[in-house]
Amino acid sequence: MWQGTLTRLSTCVLALQMLIQASWANPLERWQWRHPQPQGLALHAVTFGGGLFVAVGEAGTIVTSSDAYHWTNQITSPFPNLNGIAYSCGLYAAVGDGGTILISTNGTDWTLVASGVTSQLRAVAGNSTGPLRFMAVGADGTSLLSGNGLSWTNVPTGVTNHLNALVYEAGYFDAVGDAGTVLVYDIVANHWFTTPSPTRLNFTAITISDSGDYLASCDGIFFDGGGASASSAVLLSPDLYSWTAVVTNQPYGGTIRLVGLTNGKGVSVGVGYPVYTIGWLYPGVIMTSKNASQWIGLSSSTSEYHLNGVTCANGLFVAVGEEGEYLFRMTQPIGLTSMDTTPR
């Protein structure tokens, strides 16, 4: 009898201990970001569409804003790093490490979809007109095409170099990557074509200027046929076949790396960071041009942290970077001369 009573008592004590432990553990399993607001993780890319600026970054971070000033944290979850974001015909698509792809119709509710790959996806672009279409590119020449955001098809590129950036133009996706890789995807032909490489350096970003010229940035020193050179060169091409280095006068005192390019309101903007830093200084780099061929750098005190991505919409250039850094500035007729930091 006593043995049965002790057994029941032990069971009750054990159950009580488990209940107490559960009550202690549960609050610690639910954390909410408090400071800095809206969050402090690195942001890797930003786009605009559907009335929203959407930025993505470290650990699955997604933040949105309608005015580039007030930002809302949508996701900080155990997703892998997100490296690219695009908008096409009412749908957002974010891509990242391990083949991660998230889609959303409103920027708030996101759905994880199967990509069929485990490669790191580094960039994604969407068509601005016509039927919805996304192209994502990444490590080892990976290329994925989608016509609805839900299903993605591998499109062989014929290269194994990492692809780092791409841009959409009417009927084509243009991608750039390591070792001077330049590819053009013809939507009608459903095929990637390789163009002659202007350099063996790694391309980091690409955009199209108002005049229709292609602008791409690459690491290191580029020398063109005319003897011109540039540090962290911005290269200019009318056709993706012939390239020239453009003048980049910058006040940063050393080699810089531009990892984001955009164009709007007659001004081209590149963002990045110095390749070499001293001590704890990791300033952001902002280069601007009114004619795509001559560039100037803004003061290195503009941003305390590396900048990773930039876009232009609604009369604003918006750049994002490390430590949740957000910057914006309305363009002026004479060109962009400074950037304002969004309070956090």
Secondary structure, DSSP 4 states (H G I P E B T S, - for coil): -HHHHHHHHHHHHHHHHHHHHHHHHHHHT-----SSSS--S-EEEEEEETTEEEEEEGGG-EEEESSSSS-EEEE-SSPPPEEEEEEETTEEEEEEGGG-EEEESSSSS-EEE--S--SPEEEEEE-SSSS--EEEEEGGG-EEEESSSS--EE---S--SPEEEEEEETTEEEEEEGGG-EEEEETTTTEEEE---S-SSPEEEEEE-TTS-EEEEESSEEE-TTS-EEET-EEEESSSSS-EE-EEE-TTSS-EEEEEEEEETTEEEEEEEESS--TT----EEEEESSSSEEEEPPTTS-SS-EEEEEEETTEEEEEEGGG-EEEEE--TT-----EEPP-
